[in-house]
Amino acid sequence: MSCLDRFAEAADLAESLIALDAPAGRELCNQDMPFDSAFLAAEVHAATAAAPRMAAAAAHVPVGRVLGERLRWLCDQLERRPVEEFLPGSLKPWGSPAQPLDGVIGAHLVERDYGDLASHEKRVVWQALAAANDFPRARALAEATGETPGQFALCVWMAGWYANQGEIERGAEMLLTAHGRWWPYAKWDALPHEIVLHPTLRLVATDRVRKHYLTRPIGPEAERSGPRPG
């Protein structure tokens, strides 16, 4: 639903599912995603207040379970912090200056000839550049080598930077590249939802990107037809 911008309906579905299933204390109560994101996104993108709905949903969850604790914690936090801070991807430092590489794992590899590095060393180079938020060097490396990060999160980091720079097509291409490198963190995950929930990433989540994510096998489904990317 998020990929289709049906944020209000996603929150309605989360609320009704929790009310129906949570009182029995089954597996749903051990999850927080995607329910928390559904409520938060509905406030940001559909003007539906999250805190009251999360408090009502938490009341259906047995005490001490992950879902209820997460929803109650968010309700408390939203009294003093903006809801956007809790959307997936909110900690990405797009627009912030690069930091020194001193002390960053893999910093010594950044200065070496990229073409001489082993594949695992190249992976560490991308991780080091992202850790330092050094998009200029990451961009230069991508343009010089034709390669991109081998991890979904790092591709998303670069896509967000392209969005920040107003380079929509480059950002969209990076999200298309990221598709083959995604893997779910939780059993409820069917698609990576930060690309349509975070305001910056939404700029590069073009119609072509959304169609690709909605119509191509991804994650475990894609693995059945071949080896896992990355």
GUMI-414296 format. One line per 8 residues: for each residue x, y, z of C-alpha. Coordinates in nm, 2 decimals. Each point is the difference from the previous one (the first is absolute). Layout:
<vovos>
X Y Z  ...
</vovos>
This chain:
<vovos>
0.00 0.00 0.00  0.28 0.24 0.08  0.15 -0.04 -0.35  -0.34 0.10 -0.13  -0.02 0.30 0.24  -0.30 -0.15 0.17  0.12 0.11 0.34  -0.33 0.05 0.17
-0.12 -0.34 -0.11  0.33 -0.16 0.12  -0.05 0.15 0.35  -0.37 -0.12 0.00  0.12 -0.35 -0.09  0.27 0.00 0.27  -0.25 0.12 0.26  -0.26 -0.26 -0.08
0.25 -0.28 -0.02  0.15 0.08 0.34  -0.35 0.02 0.15  -0.10 -0.33 -0.15  0.32 -0.21 0.06  0.20 0.16 0.28  -0.22 -0.09 0.30  0.08 -0.36 -0.05
0.37 0.07 0.05  0.11 -0.18 -0.32  0.31 0.07 -0.22  -0.13 0.34 -0.11  0.07 0.13 0.35  0.37 -0.07 -0.06  0.03 0.25 -0.29  0.01 0.38 -0.02
0.04 0.04 -0.37  -0.19 0.08 -0.21  -0.26 0.11 0.24  0.18 0.29 0.15  0.10 0.13 -0.34  -0.36 -0.03 -0.12  -0.12 0.23 0.28  0.28 0.25 -0.04
-0.02 0.02 -0.37  -0.38 0.07 0.02  0.07 0.31 0.21  0.28 0.13 -0.23  -0.16 -0.08 -0.34  -0.38 -0.03 0.08  -0.05 0.25 0.29  -0.12 -0.27 0.24
0.14 0.04 0.35  0.21 -0.29 0.10  0.02 0.01 0.38  -0.38 -0.06 0.08  -0.01 -0.29 -0.24  0.32 -0.15 0.13  -0.12 0.03 0.36  -0.33 -0.17 -0.09
0.18 -0.28 -0.18  0.25 -0.05 0.28  -0.29 -0.06 0.24  -0.08 -0.32 -0.19  0.35 -0.14 0.05  0.08 -0.21 0.31  0.23 0.18 0.24  0.37 -0.05 -0.07
-0.02 -0.09 -0.36  0.22 0.17 -0.27  -0.29 0.16 -0.20  -0.17 0.16 0.30  0.32 0.13 0.15  0.11 0.15 -0.33  -0.33 0.18 -0.06  -0.01 0.13 0.36
0.36 0.13 -0.03  -0.08 0.18 -0.33  -0.31 0.16 0.16  0.22 0.14 0.28  0.27 0.12 -0.25  -0.25 0.17 -0.23  -0.09 0.24 0.28  0.34 0.17 -0.04
0.15 -0.11 -0.33  -0.13 0.04 -0.36  -0.14 -0.31 -0.16  0.23 0.02 -0.30  0.29 -0.10 0.23  -0.14 -0.35 0.04  -0.06 -0.08 -0.36  0.23 -0.26 -0.15
0.31 0.17 -0.14  -0.03 0.30 0.22  0.36 -0.03 0.13  0.15 0.03 -0.34  0.21 0.32 0.00  -0.09 0.13 -0.34  0.12 0.35 -0.05  0.24 -0.01 0.29
0.37 0.05 -0.06  0.24 -0.30 -0.04  0.19 -0.10 0.31  0.37 -0.09 0.02  0.09 -0.36 -0.08  0.23 -0.01 0.30  -0.10 -0.29 0.21  -0.25 -0.14 -0.25
0.03 -0.37 -0.07  0.15 -0.05 -0.34  0.13 0.36 -0.03  0.34 -0.13 -0.11  -0.16 -0.18 -0.30  -0.16 0.32 -0.13  0.34 0.13 -0.10  0.10 -0.31 -0.19
-0.06 -0.06 -0.37  -0.36 -0.13 -0.01  0.08 -0.23 -0.29  0.26 -0.18 0.20  -0.23 -0.08 0.29  -0.17 -0.34 0.06  -0.38 -0.01 -0.01  -0.03 0.00 0.38
0.24 0.29 0.02  -0.21 0.20 -0.25  -0.30 -0.07 0.22  0.18 0.15 0.30  0.09 0.31 -0.20  -0.36 0.08 -0.07  -0.09 -0.06 0.36  0.28 0.24 0.11
-0.12 0.27 -0.23  -0.36 -0.03 0.12  0.12 -0.01 0.37  0.18 0.34 -0.07  -0.30 0.12 -0.20  0.25 0.08 -0.28  -0.24 0.01 -0.29  0.23 0.20 -0.23
0.26 -0.28 0.01  -0.26 -0.27 -0.02  -0.15 0.17 -0.31  0.34 0.05 -0.16  0.08 -0.37 0.06  -0.33 -0.11 -0.15  0.06 0.21 -0.31  0.36 -0.10 -0.04
-0.06 -0.37 0.04  -0.36 -0.06 -0.11  -0.05 -0.19 0.32  -0.24 0.06 0.28  -0.02 -0.11 0.37  -0.08 -0.37 0.05  -0.24 0.06 0.28  -0.35 0.13 -0.01
0.04 0.25 0.29  0.30 0.16 -0.17  -0.18 0.03 -0.34  -0.29 0.17 0.19  0.25 0.24 0.16  0.13 0.10 -0.34  -0.35 0.03 -0.14  -0.10 0.23 0.28
0.31 0.22 -0.07  -0.10 0.01 -0.37  -0.34 0.11 0.11  0.15 0.27 0.22  0.20 0.12 -0.29  -0.31 0.02 -0.23  0.13 -0.28 -0.23  -0.32 -0.20 -0.01
0.09 -0.24 -0.28  0.33 -0.09 0.15  -0.17 -0.06 0.33  -0.27 -0.21 -0.17  0.27 -0.21 -0.17  0.17 -0.06 0.33  -0.33 -0.13 0.15  -0.05 -0.23 -0.29
0.35 -0.13 0.07  -0.09 -0.04 0.36  -0.29 -0.23 -0.08  0.22 -0.30 -0.06  0.19 0.05 0.32  -0.30 0.02 0.25  -0.06 -0.27 0.26  -0.28 0.02 0.26
0.09 0.07 0.37  -0.32 -0.14 0.13  -0.24 -0.27 -0.12  -0.27 0.26 -0.06  0.21 0.19 -0.25  -0.12 -0.05 -0.36  0.16 0.32 -0.15  0.25 0.26 0.13
-0.24 0.27 0.12  0.25 0.28 0.07  0.02 0.10 -0.37  -0.36 0.12 0.00  -0.03 0.10 0.37  0.29 0.24 0.04  -0.06 0.34 -0.15  0.34 0.02 -0.16
0.00 -0.34 -0.16  -0.35 0.06 -0.13  0.15 0.25 -0.24  0.18 -0.27 -0.18  -0.26 -0.28 0.04  -0.13 0.08 -0.35  -0.28 -0.19 -0.17  0.26 -0.22 -0.17
0.16 -0.09 0.33  -0.33 -0.08 0.16  -0.11 -0.22 -0.29  0.33 -0.18 0.01  -0.03 -0.08 0.37  -0.37 -0.10 -0.03  0.04 -0.23 -0.30  0.35 -0.16 0.04
0.08 -0.28 0.25  0.20 0.13 0.29  0.17 -0.14 0.31  -0.08 -0.37 0.07  -0.23 -0.02 -0.30  0.28 0.10 -0.23  0.24 -0.24 0.17  -0.21 -0.29 -0.11
0.09 0.07 -0.36  0.37 0.07 0.06  0.28 0.07 0.25  -0.05 0.29 0.24  0.16 0.32 -0.14  0.27 0.19 0.18
</vovos>
